[in-house]
Amino acid sequence: MTLEEARALFFAHSGLGADGGYNEPWVRIEMKPFPIYFPNTTSRVRSAKLHDLHHLALEYKTDWPGEVEIAGWEIASGCGRHPWAWLLNLGAFAVGIVLFPKRLYRAFVRGRHAANLYREGFPEMELGNKTVGWLRRRLRIDGAVPEASASDKIAFARWCFIAIGYHAIYAVAGVAILWWIVRRLL
């Protein structure tokens, strides 16, 4: 199956719309009890197109466990110059530490031994010419997941620390902003 065909099926199966939501002004992420919205910037769309191709090759779903897995894989293999990928993946990584640590760890180890598209990109015009199998070979994920080495374990621990620190900074900032708003209203 070509990447173009697979991506169309992925969008339909995941409820992302015909274009994956690339042309929407806002992105909505379901976070219980309420969704989170953020602007769908050009930079975010550029990252999302590559992220979606990673989903196709890796066969991780778009539910929370799947997003945790792909976050672990993308953090481990590197998000290059894609700030949205780093930010969103760090968020999902932190969720994974708490809710799906084994899945996160396995995906992280898999990513440490793979390539990804964030470094080199992928031209949209090639989607009809390349297959999912070709992409899996390019990303070096068509074989068995190797055993975790000591450096894989150390890297995972380091990224856990970074993801937790990232969330702590945002939590403190959120509390400070909320405190400021409440004080202004009273």
C-alpha positions, 0 to 999 in steps of 0.5 A, a space after each residue: 500500500 502506498 503511503 498516500 493510501 495508508 495515510 487516507 485510511 489512517 485519517 479516516 480510522 482515527 477520525 482526523 478528517 480528510 486532510 488530517 486536520 492540517 488545515 484547521 485553525 485550532 488543534 483539539 486534544 482530548 484531555 479529561 475532563 475538558 479538551 485542550 486547544 492550541 493554534 495549528 501553526 505552520 510549524 505544528 503542521 510540518 511536524 504533524 505530517 511527519 508524526 503521522 507518517 511515523 504512526 503509519 510505519 510504527 502502527 501505533 494508534 491515536 489513543 492515549 497508549 499509542 500516543 505515549 508509545 509514539 512519543 517515547 519512540 520519537 523522543 528516543 530517535 530525536 525530534 530534530 528542529 521541530 519544537 512542536 514535536 518536542 513539546 507535545 511528545 514531552 507531554 505524552 511522555 510524562 503521561 506515559 511515565 504514570 499510565 503506561 510505563 512499560 509501553 513507553 519504555 519498549 517504544 523508547 528502546 525501539 526508537 533508540 535504534 531507529 531513524 526518523 523523518 524529523 531530521 530529513 523531512 519527507 516530501 508530500 509529492 513522494 507519498 504516492 510513490 513510496 510504500 509503508 514497507 519502504 518507510 519501515 525499512 528507511 526508519 530501520 524498524 522492520 526487524 526485532 526490537 533489540 535488547 535494552 543496553 545500559 545506555 538505553 536505560 540511562 537515556 530513558 531515566 534522563 528523559 523521564 527526569 526531563 519530562 517530569 521537570 517540563 511538566 513541573 515548570 508548566 504546573 508552577 507557571 499555571 498556578 502563578 497565572 491562576 493566582 494572579 487572575 484570582 487576585 485581580 478579580 478579588 
